[in-house]
């Protein structure tokens, strides 16, 4: 039972799943470096980053 390994797993999950940009217009997920939405071409993107304490 290793708490550290579990923390590492969560870090990977957070980086892959939550480190995205979400379109405010259509809700599509875009890559973290995306400038505009890949679905509706809107520039109104927000980041979804959750910090782990
Ligand atoms: Zn969009």
mmCIF file of the protein (N, C-alpha, C, O) and its ligand, coordinates in Angstrom:
data_MODEL
# 
_entry.id   MODEL 
# 
loop_
_entity.id 
_entity.type 
_entity.pdbx_number_of_molecules 
1 polymer     1 
2 non-polymer 1 
# 
_entity_poly.entity_id                      1 
_entity_poly.type                           'polypeptide(L)' 
_entity_poly.nstd_linkage                   no 
_entity_poly.nstd_monomer                   no 
_entity_poly.pdbx_seq_one_letter_code       
;(UNK)(UNK)(UNK)(UNK)(UNK)(UNK)(UNK)(UNK)(UNK)(UNK)(UNK)(UNK)(UNK)(UNK)(UNK)(UNK)
(UNK)(UNK)(UNK)(UNK)(UNK)(UNK)(UNK)(UNK)(UNK)(UNK)(UNK)(UNK)(UNK)(UNK)(UNK)(UNK)
(UNK)(UNK)(UNK)(UNK)(UNK)(UNK)(UNK)(UNK)(UNK)(UNK)(UNK)(UNK)(UNK)(UNK)(UNK)(UNK)
(UNK)(UNK)(UNK)(UNK)(UNK)
;
_entity_poly.pdbx_seq_one_letter_code_can   XXXXXXXXXXXXXXXXXXXXXXXXXXXXXXXXXXXXXXXXXXXXXXXXXXXXX 
_entity_poly.pdbx_strand_id                 A 
# 
loop_
_entity_poly_seq.entity_id 
_entity_poly_seq.num 
_entity_poly_seq.mon_id 
_entity_poly_seq.hetero 
1 1  UNK n 
1 2  UNK n 
1 3  UNK n 
1 4  UNK n 
1 5  UNK n 
1 6  UNK n 
1 7  UNK n 
1 8  UNK n 
1 9  UNK n 
1 10 UNK n 
1 11 UNK n 
1 12 UNK n 
1 13 UNK n 
1 14 UNK n 
1 15 UNK n 
1 16 UNK n 
1 17 UNK n 
1 18 UNK n 
1 19 UNK n 
1 20 UNK n 
1 21 UNK n 
1 22 UNK n 
1 23 UNK n 
1 24 UNK n 
1 25 UNK n 
1 26 UNK n 
1 27 UNK n 
1 28 UNK n 
1 29 UNK n 
1 30 UNK n 
1 31 UNK n 
1 32 UNK n 
1 33 UNK n 
1 34 UNK n 
1 35 UNK n 
1 36 UNK n 
1 37 UNK n 
1 38 UNK n 
1 39 UNK n 
1 40 UNK n 
1 41 UNK n 
1 42 UNK n 
1 43 UNK n 
1 44 UNK n 
1 45 UNK n 
1 46 UNK n 
1 47 UNK n 
1 48 UNK n 
1 49 UNK n 
1 50 UNK n 
1 51 UNK n 
1 52 UNK n 
1 53 UNK n 
# 
loop_
_struct_asym.id 
_struct_asym.entity_id 
A 1 
B 2 
# 
loop_
_chem_comp.id 
_chem_comp.type 
_chem_comp.mon_nstd_flag 
UNK 'L-peptide linking' . 
ZN  non-polymer         . 
# 
_pdbx_entity_nonpoly.entity_id   2 
_pdbx_entity_nonpoly.name        ? 
_pdbx_entity_nonpoly.comp_id     ZN 
# 
_pdbx_nonpoly_scheme.asym_id         B 
_pdbx_nonpoly_scheme.entity_id       2 
_pdbx_nonpoly_scheme.mon_id          ZN 
_pdbx_nonpoly_scheme.ndb_seq_num     1 
_pdbx_nonpoly_scheme.pdb_seq_num     101 
_pdbx_nonpoly_scheme.auth_seq_num    101 
_pdbx_nonpoly_scheme.pdb_mon_id      ZN 
_pdbx_nonpoly_scheme.auth_mon_id     ZN 
_pdbx_nonpoly_scheme.pdb_strand_id   A 
_pdbx_nonpoly_scheme.pdb_ins_code    . 
# 
loop_
_atom_site.group_PDB 
_atom_site.id 
_atom_site.type_symbol 
_atom_site.label_atom_id 
_atom_site.label_alt_id 
_atom_site.label_comp_id 
_atom_site.label_asym_id 
_atom_site.label_entity_id 
_atom_site.label_seq_id 
_atom_site.pdbx_PDB_ins_code 
_atom_site.Cartn_x 
_atom_site.Cartn_y 
_atom_site.Cartn_z 
_atom_site.occupancy 
_atom_site.B_iso_or_equiv 
_atom_site.pdbx_formal_charge 
_atom_site.auth_seq_id 
_atom_site.auth_comp_id 
_atom_site.auth_asym_id 
_atom_site.auth_atom_id 
_atom_site.pdbx_PDB_model_num 
ATOM   1   N  N  . UNK A 1 1  ? 0.847   -1.200 0.000   1.00 0.00 ? 1   UNK A N  1 
ATOM   2   C  CA . UNK A 1 1  ? 0.000   0.000  0.000   1.00 0.00 ? 1   UNK A CA 1 
ATOM   3   C  C  . UNK A 1 1  ? 0.879   1.244  0.000   1.00 0.00 ? 1   UNK A C  1 
ATOM   4   O  O  . UNK A 1 1  ? 1.546   1.559  0.985   1.00 0.00 ? 1   UNK A O  1 
ATOM   5   N  N  . UNK A 1 2  ? 0.860   1.931  -1.115  1.00 0.00 ? 2   UNK A N  1 
ATOM   6   C  CA . UNK A 1 2  ? 1.728   3.094  -1.259  1.00 0.00 ? 2   UNK A CA 1 
ATOM   7   C  C  . UNK A 1 2  ? 0.907   4.327  -1.600  1.00 0.00 ? 2   UNK A C  1 
ATOM   8   O  O  . UNK A 1 2  ? 0.273   4.386  -2.654  1.00 0.00 ? 2   UNK A O  1 
ATOM   9   N  N  . UNK A 1 3  ? 0.919   5.284  -0.731  1.00 0.00 ? 3   UNK A N  1 
ATOM   10  C  CA . UNK A 1 3  ? 0.188   6.524  -0.990  1.00 0.00 ? 3   UNK A CA 1 
ATOM   11  C  C  . UNK A 1 3  ? 0.850   7.319  -2.103  1.00 0.00 ? 3   UNK A C  1 
ATOM   12  O  O  . UNK A 1 3  ? 0.193   8.027  -2.866  1.00 0.00 ? 3   UNK A O  1 
ATOM   13  N  N  . UNK A 1 4  ? 2.166   7.183  -2.175  1.00 0.00 ? 4   UNK A N  1 
ATOM   14  C  CA . UNK A 1 4  ? 2.905   7.951  -3.180  1.00 0.00 ? 4   UNK A CA 1 
ATOM   15  C  C  . UNK A 1 4  ? 2.530   7.516  -4.586  1.00 0.00 ? 4   UNK A C  1 
ATOM   16  O  O  . UNK A 1 4  ? 2.318   8.349  -5.466  1.00 0.00 ? 4   UNK A O  1 
ATOM   17  N  N  . UNK A 1 5  ? 2.448   6.206  -4.794  1.00 0.00 ? 5   UNK A N  1 
ATOM   18  C  CA . UNK A 1 5  ? 2.088   5.697  -6.113  1.00 0.00 ? 5   UNK A CA 1 
ATOM   19  C  C  . UNK A 1 5  ? 0.692   6.169  -6.502  1.00 0.00 ? 5   UNK A C  1 
ATOM   20  O  O  . UNK A 1 5  ? 0.434   6.492  -7.661  1.00 0.00 ? 5   UNK A O  1 
ATOM   21  N  N  . UNK A 1 6  ? -0.185  6.203  -5.537  1.00 0.00 ? 6   UNK A N  1 
ATOM   22  C  CA . UNK A 1 6  ? -1.538  6.662  -5.810  1.00 0.00 ? 6   UNK A CA 1 
ATOM   23  C  C  . UNK A 1 6  ? -1.548  8.144  -6.205  1.00 0.00 ? 6   UNK A C  1 
ATOM   24  O  O  . UNK A 1 6  ? -2.274  8.554  -7.110  1.00 0.00 ? 6   UNK A O  1 
ATOM   25  N  N  . UNK A 1 7  ? -0.740  8.921  -5.518  1.00 0.00 ? 7   UNK A N  1 
ATOM   26  C  CA . UNK A 1 7  ? -0.619  10.345 -5.835  1.00 0.00 ? 7   UNK A CA 1 
ATOM   27  C  C  . UNK A 1 7  ? -0.081  10.538 -7.248  1.00 0.00 ? 7   UNK A C  1 
ATOM   28  O  O  . UNK A 1 7  ? -0.551  11.401 -7.988  1.00 0.00 ? 7   UNK A O  1 
ATOM   29  N  N  . UNK A 1 8  ? 0.900   9.735  -7.610  1.00 0.00 ? 8   UNK A N  1 
ATOM   30  C  CA . UNK A 1 8  ? 1.477   9.821  -8.957  1.00 0.00 ? 8   UNK A CA 1 
ATOM   31  C  C  . UNK A 1 8  ? 0.428   9.516  -10.011 1.00 0.00 ? 8   UNK A C  1 
ATOM   32  O  O  . UNK A 1 8  ? 0.328   10.206 -11.026 1.00 0.00 ? 8   UNK A O  1 
ATOM   33  N  N  . UNK A 1 9  ? -0.348  8.477  -9.758  1.00 0.00 ? 9   UNK A N  1 
ATOM   34  C  CA . UNK A 1 9  ? -1.406  8.112  -10.696 1.00 0.00 ? 9   UNK A CA 1 
ATOM   35  C  C  . UNK A 1 9  ? -2.386  9.253  -10.876 1.00 0.00 ? 9   UNK A C  1 
ATOM   36  O  O  . UNK A 1 9  ? -2.816  9.548  -11.991 1.00 0.00 ? 9   UNK A O  1 
ATOM   37  N  N  . UNK A 1 10 ? -2.736  9.893  -9.771  1.00 0.00 ? 10  UNK A N  1 
ATOM   38  C  CA . UNK A 1 10 ? -3.673  11.020 -9.847  1.00 0.00 ? 10  UNK A CA 1 
ATOM   39  C  C  . UNK A 1 10 ? -3.081  12.179 -10.627 1.00 0.00 ? 10  UNK A C  1 
ATOM   40  O  O  . UNK A 1 10 ? -3.780  12.853 -11.384 1.00 0.00 ? 10  UNK A O  1 
ATOM   41  N  N  . UNK A 1 11 ? -1.796  12.406 -10.439 1.00 0.00 ? 11  UNK A N  1 
ATOM   42  C  CA . UNK A 1 11 ? -1.155  13.489 -11.192 1.00 0.00 ? 11  UNK A CA 1 
ATOM   43  C  C  . UNK A 1 11 ? -1.271  13.254 -12.688 1.00 0.00 ? 11  UNK A C  1 
ATOM   44  O  O  . UNK A 1 11 ? -1.561  14.178 -13.448 1.00 0.00 ? 11  UNK A O  1 
ATOM   45  N  N  . UNK A 1 12 ? -1.046  12.024 -13.106 1.00 0.00 ? 12  UNK A N  1 
ATOM   46  C  CA . UNK A 1 12 ? -1.131  11.697 -14.528 1.00 0.00 ? 12  UNK A CA 1 
ATOM   47  C  C  . UNK A 1 12 ? -2.559  11.883 -15.025 1.00 0.00 ? 12  UNK A C  1 
ATOM   48  O  O  . UNK A 1 12 ? -2.790  12.442 -16.097 1.00 0.00 ? 12  UNK A O  1 
ATOM   49  N  N  . UNK A 1 13 ? -3.501  11.411 -14.236 1.00 0.00 ? 13  UNK A N  1 
ATOM   50  C  CA . UNK A 1 13 ? -4.908  11.544 -14.618 1.00 0.00 ? 13  UNK A CA 1 
ATOM   51  C  C  . UNK A 1 13 ? -5.290  13.013 -14.733 1.00 0.00 ? 13  UNK A C  1 
ATOM   52  O  O  . UNK A 1 13 ? -5.941  13.420 -15.695 1.00 0.00 ? 13  UNK A O  1 
ATOM   53  N  N  . UNK A 1 14 ? -4.881  13.804 -13.748 1.00 0.00 ? 14  UNK A N  1 
ATOM   54  C  CA . UNK A 1 14 ? -5.218  15.227 -13.771 1.00 0.00 ? 14  UNK A CA 1 
ATOM   55  C  C  . UNK A 1 14 ? -4.606  15.922 -14.975 1.00 0.00 ? 14  UNK A C  1 
ATOM   56  O  O  . UNK A 1 14 ? -5.246  16.745 -15.629 1.00 0.00 ? 14  UNK A O  1 
ATOM   57  N  N  . UNK A 1 15 ? -3.355  15.575 -15.257 1.00 0.00 ? 15  UNK A N  1 
ATOM   58  C  CA . UNK A 1 15 ? -2.699  16.224 -16.386 1.00 0.00 ? 15  UNK A CA 1 
ATOM   59  C  C  . UNK A 1 15 ? -3.351  15.854 -17.706 1.00 0.00 ? 15  UNK A C  1 
ATOM   60  O  O  . UNK A 1 15 ? -3.490  16.694 -18.595 1.00 0.00 ? 15  UNK A O  1 
ATOM   61  N  N  . UNK A 1 16 ? -3.745  14.615 -17.830 1.00 0.00 ? 16  UNK A N  1 
ATOM   62  C  CA . UNK A 1 16 ? -4.290  14.167 -19.114 1.00 0.00 ? 16  UNK A CA 1 
ATOM   63  C  C  . UNK A 1 16 ? -5.746  14.552 -19.292 1.00 0.00 ? 16  UNK A C  1 
ATOM   64  O  O  . UNK A 1 16 ? -6.176  14.875 -20.400 1.00 0.00 ? 16  UNK A O  1 
ATOM   65  N  N  . UNK A 1 17 ? -6.495  14.522 -18.224 1.00 0.00 ? 17  UNK A N  1 
ATOM   66  C  CA . UNK A 1 17 ? -7.939  14.730 -18.353 1.00 0.00 ? 17  UNK A CA 1 
ATOM   67  C  C  . UNK A 1 17 ? -8.332  16.179 -18.084 1.00 0.00 ? 17  UNK A C  1 
ATOM   68  O  O  . UNK A 1 17 ? -9.174  16.742 -18.784 1.00 0.00 ? 17  UNK A O  1 
ATOM   69  N  N  . UNK A 1 18 ? -7.722  16.771 -17.073 1.00 0.00 ? 18  UNK A N  1 
ATOM   70  C  CA . UNK A 1 18 ? -8.186  18.088 -16.648 1.00 0.00 ? 18  UNK A CA 1 
ATOM   71  C  C  . UNK A 1 18 ? -7.398  19.242 -17.242 1.00 0.00 ? 18  UNK A C  1 
ATOM   72  O  O  . UNK A 1 18 ? -7.865  20.381 -17.234 1.00 0.00 ? 18  UNK A O  1 
ATOM   73  N  N  . UNK A 1 19 ? -6.207  18.959 -17.758 1.00 0.00 ? 19  UNK A N  1 
ATOM   74  C  CA . UNK A 1 19 ? -5.413  20.032 -18.336 1.00 0.00 ? 19  UNK A CA 1 
ATOM   75  C  C  . UNK A 1 19 ? -5.857  20.280 -19.774 1.00 0.00 ? 19  UNK A C  1 
ATOM   76  O  O  . UNK A 1 19 ? -5.112  20.039 -20.724 1.00 0.00 ? 19  UNK A O  1 
ATOM   77  N  N  . UNK A 1 20 ? -7.066  20.758 -19.908 1.00 0.00 ? 20  UNK A N  1 
ATOM   78  C  CA . UNK A 1 20 ? -7.663  20.980 -21.225 1.00 0.00 ? 20  UNK A CA 1 
ATOM   79  C  C  . UNK A 1 20 ? -8.287  22.361 -21.246 1.00 0.00 ? 20  UNK A C  1 
ATOM   80  O  O  . UNK A 1 20 ? -8.511  22.988 -20.211 1.00 0.00 ? 20  UNK A O  1 
ATOM   81  N  N  . UNK A 1 21 ? -8.555  22.806 -22.441 1.00 0.00 ? 21  UNK A N  1 
ATOM   82  C  CA . UNK A 1 21 ? -9.332  24.023 -22.597 1.00 0.00 ? 21  UNK A CA 1 
ATOM   83  C  C  . UNK A 1 21 ? -10.730 23.646 -23.039 1.00 0.00 ? 21  UNK A C  1 
ATOM   84  O  O  . UNK A 1 21 ? -10.921 22.818 -23.930 1.00 0.00 ? 21  UNK A O  1 
ATOM   85  N  N  . UNK A 1 22 ? -11.685 24.260 -22.410 1.00 0.00 ? 22  UNK A N  1 
ATOM   86  C  CA . UNK A 1 22 ? -13.073 23.955 -22.715 1.00 0.00 ? 22  UNK A CA 1 
ATOM   87  C  C  . UNK A 1 22 ? -13.719 25.167 -23.368 1.00 0.00 ? 22  UNK A C  1 
ATOM   88  O  O  . UNK A 1 22 ? -13.576 26.297 -22.902 1.00 0.00 ? 22  UNK A O  1 
ATOM   89  N  N  . UNK A 1 23 ? -14.424 24.907 -24.443 1.00 0.00 ? 23  UNK A N  1 
ATOM   90  C  CA . UNK A 1 23 ? -15.108 25.977 -25.157 1.00 0.00 ? 23  UNK A CA 1 
ATOM   91  C  C  . UNK A 1 23 ? -16.315 26.447 -24.345 1.00 0.00 ? 23  UNK A C  1 
ATOM   92  O  O  . UNK A 1 23 ? -17.143 25.646 -23.912 1.00 0.00 ? 23  UNK A O  1 
ATOM   93  N  N  . UNK A 1 24 ? -16.396 27.765 -24.150 1.00 0.00 ? 24  UNK A N  1 
ATOM   94  C  CA . UNK A 1 24 ? -17.542 28.293 -23.408 1.00 0.00 ? 24  UNK A CA 1 
ATOM   95  C  C  . UNK A 1 24 ? -18.812 28.269 -24.257 1.00 0.00 ? 24  UNK A C  1 
ATOM   96  O  O  . UNK A 1 24 ? -19.922 28.378 -23.737 1.00 0.00 ? 24  UNK A O  1 
ATOM   97  N  N  . UNK A 1 25 ? -18.634 28.127 -25.548 1.00 0.00 ? 25  UNK A N  1 
ATOM   98  C  CA . UNK A 1 25 ? -19.773 28.210 -26.444 1.00 0.00 ? 25  UNK A CA 1 
ATOM   99  C  C  . UNK A 1 25 ? -20.421 26.840 -26.653 1.00 0.00 ? 25  UNK A C  1 
ATOM   100 O  O  . UNK A 1 25 ? -21.636 26.696 -26.517 1.00 0.00 ? 25  UNK A O  1 
ATOM   101 N  N  . UNK A 1 26 ? -19.599 25.829 -26.986 1.00 0.00 ? 26  UNK A N  1 
ATOM   102 C  CA . UNK A 1 26 ? -20.178 24.523 -27.293 1.00 0.00 ? 26  UNK A CA 1 
ATOM   103 C  C  . UNK A 1 26 ? -19.744 23.449 -26.300 1.00 0.00 ? 26  UNK A C  1 
ATOM   104 O  O  . UNK A 1 26 ? -20.280 22.341 -26.322 1.00 0.00 ? 26  UNK A O  1 
ATOM   105 N  N  . UNK A 1 27 ? -18.790 23.754 -25.436 1.00 0.00 ? 27  UNK A N  1 
ATOM   106 C  CA . UNK A 1 27 ? -18.382 22.814 -24.410 1.00 0.00 ? 27  UNK A CA 1 
ATOM   107 C  C  . UNK A 1 27 ? -17.409 21.751 -24.871 1.00 0.00 ? 27  UNK A C  1 
ATOM   108 O  O  . UNK A 1 27 ? -17.159 20.791 -24.142 1.00 0.00 ? 27  UNK A O  1 
ATOM   109 N  N  . UNK A 1 28 ? -16.853 21.896 -26.063 1.00 0.00 ? 28  UNK A N  1 
ATOM   110 C  CA . UNK A 1 28 ? -15.917 20.909 -26.576 1.00 0.00 ? 28  UNK A CA 1 
ATOM   111 C  C  . UNK A 1 28 ? -14.578 21.016 -25.863 1.00 0.00 ? 28  UNK A C  1 
ATOM   112 O  O  . UNK A 1 28 ? -14.156 22.103 -25.468 1.00 0.00 ? 28  UNK A O  1 
ATOM   113 N  N  . UNK A 1 29 ? -13.916 19.875 -25.702 1.00 0.00 ? 29  UNK A N  1 
ATOM   114 C  CA . UNK A 1 29 ? -12.593 19.860 -25.107 1.00 0.00 ? 29  UNK A CA 1 
ATOM   115 C  C  . UNK A 1 29 ? -11.552 20.108 -26.184 1.00 0.00 ? 29  UNK A C  1 
ATOM   116 O  O  . UNK A 1 29 ? -11.593 19.519 -27.264 1.00 0.00 ? 29  UNK A O  1 
ATOM   117 N  N  . UNK A 1 30 ? -10.627 20.985 -25.868 1.00 0.00 ? 30  UNK A N  1 
ATOM   118 C  CA . UNK A 1 30 ? -9.543  21.287 -26.784 1.00 0.00 ? 30  UNK A CA 1 
ATOM   119 C  C  . UNK A 1 30 ? -8.213  21.066 -26.079 1.00 0.00 ? 30  UNK A C  1 
ATOM   120 O  O  . UNK A 1 30 ? -8.152  20.961 -24.854 1.00 0.00 ? 30  UNK A O  1 
ATOM   121 N  N  . UNK A 1 31 ? -7.152  20.997 -26.872 1.00 0.00 ? 31  UNK A N  1 
ATOM   122 C  CA . UNK A 1 31 ? -5.841  20.788 -26.280 1.00 0.00 ? 31  UNK A CA 1 
ATOM   123 C  C  . UNK A 1 31 ? -5.441  22.017 -25.463 1.00 0.00 ? 31  UNK A C  1 
ATOM   124 O  O  . UNK A 1 31 ? -5.943  23.113 -25.715 1.00 0.00 ? 31  UNK A O  1 
ATOM   125 N  N  . UNK A 1 32 ? -4.538  21.849 -24.482 1.00 0.00 ? 32  UNK A N  1 
ATOM   126 C  CA . UNK A 1 32 ? -4.144  22.970 -23.617 1.00 0.00 ? 32  UNK A CA 1 
ATOM   127 C  C  . UNK A 1 32 ? -3.558  24.135 -24.396 1.00 0.00 ? 32  UNK A C  1 
ATOM   128 O  O  . UNK A 1 32 ? -3.622  25.279 -23.945 1.00 0.00 ? 32  UNK A O  1 
ATOM   129 N  N  . UNK A 1 33 ? -2.987  23.855 -25.559 1.00 0.00 ? 33  UNK A N  1 
ATOM   130 C  CA . UNK A 1 33 ? -2.366  24.917 -26.346 1.00 0.00 ? 33  UNK A CA 1 
ATOM   131 C  C  . UNK A 1 33 ? -3.293  25.477 -27.420 1.00 0.00 ? 33  UNK A C  1 
ATOM   132 O  O  . UNK A 1 33 ? -2.901  26.355 -28.189 1.00 0.00 ? 33  UNK A O  1 
ATOM   133 N  N  . UNK A 1 34 ? -4.493  24.982 -27.468 1.00 0.00 ? 34  UNK A N  1 
ATOM   134 C  CA . UNK A 1 34 ? -5.427  25.433 -28.491 1.00 0.00 ? 34  UNK A CA 1 
ATOM   135 C  C  . UNK A 1 34 ? -5.756  26.908 -28.310 1.00 0.00 ? 34  UNK A C  1 
ATOM   136 O  O  . UNK A 1 34 ? -5.932  27.389 -27.191 1.00 0.00 ? 34  UNK A O  1 
ATOM   137 N  N  . UNK A 1 35 ? -5.834  27.607 -29.422 1.00 0.00 ? 35  UNK A N  1 
ATOM   138 C  CA . UNK A 1 35 ? -6.190  29.028 -29.377 1.00 0.00 ? 35  UNK A CA 1 
ATOM   139 C  C  . UNK A 1 35 ? -7.676  29.196 -29.617 1.00 0.00 ? 35  UNK A C  1 
ATOM   140 O  O  . UNK A 1 35 ? -8.326  30.057 -29.025 1.00 0.00 ? 35  UNK A O  1 
ATOM   141 N  N  . UNK A 1 36 ? -8.202  28.357 -30.498 1.00 0.00 ? 36  UNK A N  1 
ATOM   142 C  CA . UNK A 1 36 ? -9.638  28.428 -30.763 1.00 0.00 ? 36  UNK A CA 1 
ATOM   143 C  C  . UNK A 1 36 ? -10.234 27.034 -30.761 1.00 0.00 ? 36  UNK A C  1 
ATOM   144 O  O  . UNK A 1 36 ? -9.531  26.034 -30.909 1.00 0.00 ? 36  UNK A O  1 
ATOM   145 N  N  . UNK A 1 37 ? -11.534 26.994 -30.592 1.00 0.00 ? 37  UNK A N  1 
ATOM   146 C  CA . UNK A 1 37 ? -12.235 25.725 -30.505 1.00 0.00 ? 37  UNK A CA 1 
ATOM   147 C  C  . UNK A 1 37 ? -12.150 24.963 -31.818 1.00 0.00 ? 37  UNK A C  1 
ATOM   148 O  O  . UNK A 1 37 ? -12.295 25.537 -32.897 1.00 0.00 ? 37  UNK A O  1 
ATOM   149 N  N  . UNK A 1 38 ? -11.911 23.647 -31.708 1.00 0.00 ? 38  UNK A N  1 
ATOM   150 C  CA . UNK A 1 38 ? -11.791 22.841 -32.916 1.00 0.00 ? 38  UNK A CA 1 
ATOM   151 C  C  . UNK A 1 38 ? -13.151 22.503 -33.503 1.00 0.00 ? 38  UNK A C  1 
ATOM   152 O  O  . UNK A 1 38 ? -13.236 22.054 -34.646 1.00 0.00 ? 38  UNK A O  1 
ATOM   153 N  N  . UNK A 1 39 ? -14.191 22.706 -32.754 1.00 0.00 ? 39  UNK A N  1 
ATOM   154 C  CA . UNK A 1 39 ? -15.516 22.363 -33.249 1.00 0.00 ? 39  UNK A CA 1 
ATOM   155 C  C  . UNK A 1 39 ? -16.244 23.577 -33.835 1.00 0.00 ? 39  UNK A C  1 
ATOM   156 O  O  . UNK A 1 39 ? -16.739 23.534 -34.961 1.00 0.00 ? 39  UNK A O  1 
ATOM   157 N  N  . UNK A 1 40 ? -16.299 24.659 -33.054 1.00 0.00 ? 40  UNK A N  1 
ATOM   158 C  CA . UNK A 1 40 ? -17.092 25.810 -33.505 1.00 0.00 ? 40  UNK A CA 1 
ATOM   159 C  C  . UNK A 1 40 ? -16.218 27.014 -33.839 1.00 0.00 ? 40  UNK A C  1 
ATOM   160 O  O  . UNK A 1 40 ? -16.730 28.077 -34.191 1.00 0.00 ? 40  UNK A O  1 
ATOM   161 N  N  . UNK A 1 41 ? -14.893 26.850 -33.728 1.00 0.00 ? 41  UNK A N  1 
ATOM   162 C  CA . UNK A 1 41 ? -13.935 27.906 -34.086 1.00 0.00 ? 41  UNK A CA 1 
ATOM   163 C  C  . UNK A 1 41 ? -14.031 29.141 -33.203 1.00 0.00 ? 41  UNK A C  1 
ATOM   164 O  O  . UNK A 1 41 ? -13.533 30.210 -33.558 1.00 0.00 ? 41  UNK A O  1 
ATOM   165 N  N  . UNK A 1 42 ? -14.676 28.990 -32.049 1.00 0.00 ? 42  UNK A N  1 
ATOM   166 C  CA . UNK A 1 42 ? -14.790 30.119 -31.137 1.00 0.00 ? 42  UNK A CA 1 
ATOM   167 C  C  . UNK A 1 42 ? -13.474 30.331 -30.390 1.00 0.00 ? 42  UNK A C  1 
ATOM   168 O  O  . UNK A 1 42 ? -12.768 29.373 -30.074 1.00 0.00 ? 42  UNK A O  1 
ATOM   169 N  N  . UNK A 1 43 ? -13.157 31.575 -30.117 1.00 0.00 ? 43  UNK A N  1 
ATOM   170 C  CA . UNK A 1 43 ? -11.960 31.884 -29.334 1.00 0.00 ? 43  UNK A CA 1 
ATOM   171 C  C  . UNK A 1 43 ? -12.259 31.967 -27.840 1.00 0.00 ? 43  UNK A C  1 
ATOM   172 O  O  . UNK A 1 43 ? -11.367 32.238 -27.036 1.00 0.00 ? 43  UNK A O  1 
ATOM   173 N  N  . UNK A 1 44 ? -13.491 31.737 -27.483 1.00 0.00 ? 44  UNK A N  1 
ATOM   174 C  CA . UNK A 1 44 ? -13.914 31.852 -26.098 1.00 0.00 ? 44  UNK A CA 1 
ATOM   175 C  C  . UNK A 1 44 ? -13.654 30.536 -25.361 1.00 0.00 ? 44  UNK A C  1 
ATOM   176 O  O  . UNK A 1 44 ? -14.566 29.741 -25.134 1.00 0.00 ? 44  UNK A O  1 
ATOM   177 N  N  . UNK A 1 45 ? -12.397 30.330 -24.996 1.00 0.00 ? 45  UNK A N  1 
ATOM   178 C  CA . UNK A 1 45 ? -12.020 29.098 -24.308 1.00 0.00 ? 45  UNK A CA 1 
ATOM   179 C  C  . UNK A 1 45 ? -11.664 29.390 -22.865 1.00 0.00 ? 45  UNK A C  1 
ATOM   180 O  O  . UNK A 1 45 ? -11.159 30.463 -22.534 1.00 0.00 ? 45  UNK A O  1 
ATOM   181 N  N  . UNK A 1 46 ? -11.934 28.420 -22.020 1.00 0.00 ? 46  UNK A N  1 
ATOM   182 C  CA . UNK A 1 46 ? -11.503 28.544 -20.625 1.00 0.00 ? 46  UNK A CA 1 
ATOM   183 C  C  . UNK A 1 46 ? -10.680 27.316 -20.265 1.00 0.00 ? 46  UNK A C  1 
ATOM   184 O  O  . UNK A 1 46 ? -10.871 26.235 -20.820 1.00 0.00 ? 46  UNK A O  1 
ATOM   185 N  N  . UNK A 1 47 ? -9.765  27.504 -19.330 1.00 0.00 ? 47  UNK A N  1 
ATOM   186 C  CA . UNK A 1 47 ? -8.945  26.385 -18.884 1.00 0.00 ? 47  UNK A CA 1 
ATOM   187 C  C  . UNK A 1 47 ? -9.627  25.686 -17.724 1.00 0.00 ? 47  UNK A C  1 
ATOM   188 O  O  . UNK A 1 47 ? -10.391 26.295 -16.975 1.00 0.00 ? 47  UNK A O  1 
ATOM   189 N  N  . UNK A 1 48 ? -9.347  24.430 -17.591 1.00 0.00 ? 48  UNK A N  1 
ATOM   190 C  CA . UNK A 1 48 ? -9.859  23.694 -16.453 1.00 0.00 ? 48  UNK A CA 1 
ATOM   191 C  C  . UNK A 1 48 ? -8.684  23.053 -15.725 1.00 0.00 ? 48  UNK A C  1 
ATOM   192 O  O  . UNK A 1 48 ? -8.296  21.922 -16.018 1.00 0.00 ? 48  UNK A O  1 
ATOM   193 N  N  . UNK A 1 49 ? -8.143  23.773 -14.800 1.00 0.00 ? 49  UNK A N  1 
ATOM   194 C  CA . UNK A 1 49 ? -7.021  23.254 -14.032 1.00 0.00 ? 49  UNK A CA 1 
ATOM   195 C  C  . UNK A 1 49 ? -7.412  23.197 -12.566 1.00 0.00 ? 49  UNK A C  1 
ATOM   196 O  O  . UNK A 1 49 ? -7.871  24.181 -11.986 1.00 0.00 ? 49  UNK A O  1 
ATOM   197 N  N  . UNK A 1 50 ? -7.224  22.051 -11.996 1.00 0.00 ? 50  UNK A N  1 
ATOM   198 C  CA . UNK A 1 50 ? -7.508  21.887 -10.571 1.00 0.00 ? 50  UNK A CA 1 
ATOM   199 C  C  . UNK A 1 50 ? -6.182  21.611 -9.867  1.00 0.00 ? 50  UNK A C  1 
ATOM   200 O  O  . UNK A 1 50 ? -5.464  20.676 -10.222 1.00 0.00 ? 50  UNK A O  1 
ATOM   201 N  N  . UNK A 1 51 ? -5.876  22.403 -8.903  1.00 0.00 ? 51  UNK A N  1 
ATOM   202 C  CA . UNK A 1 51 ? -4.612  22.226 -8.178  1.00 0.00 ? 51  UNK A CA 1 
ATOM   203 C  C  . UNK A 1 51 ? -4.785  21.180 -7.071  1.00 0.00 ? 51  UNK A C  1 
ATOM   204 O  O  . UNK A 1 51 ? -5.791  21.143 -6.363  1.00 0.00 ? 51  UNK A O  1 
ATOM   205 N  N  . UNK A 1 52 ? -3.776  20.351 -6.959  1.00 0.00 ? 52  UNK A N  1 
ATOM   206 C  CA . UNK A 1 52 ? -3.780  19.330 -5.918  1.00 0.00 ? 52  UNK A CA 1 
ATOM   207 C  C  . UNK A 1 52 ? -2.912  19.818 -4.763  1.00 0.00 ? 52  UNK A C  1 
ATOM   208 O  O  . UNK A 1 52 ? -1.760  20.212 -4.949  1.00 0.00 ? 52  UNK A O  1 
ATOM   209 N  N  . UNK A 1 53 ? -3.472  19.783 -3.614  1.00 0.00 ? 53  UNK A N  1 
ATOM   210 C  CA . UNK A 1 53 ? -2.697  20.248 -2.462  1.00 0.00 ? 53  UNK A CA 1 
ATOM   211 C  C  . UNK A 1 53 ? -1.732  19.171 -1.989  1.00 0.00 ? 53  UNK A C  1 
ATOM   212 O  O  . UNK A 1 53 ? -0.995  19.383 -1.026  1.00 0.00 ? 53  UNK A O  1 
HETATM 213 ZN ZN . ZN  B 2 .  ? -16.680 25.439 -29.387 1.00 0.00 ? 101 ZN  A ZN 1 
# 
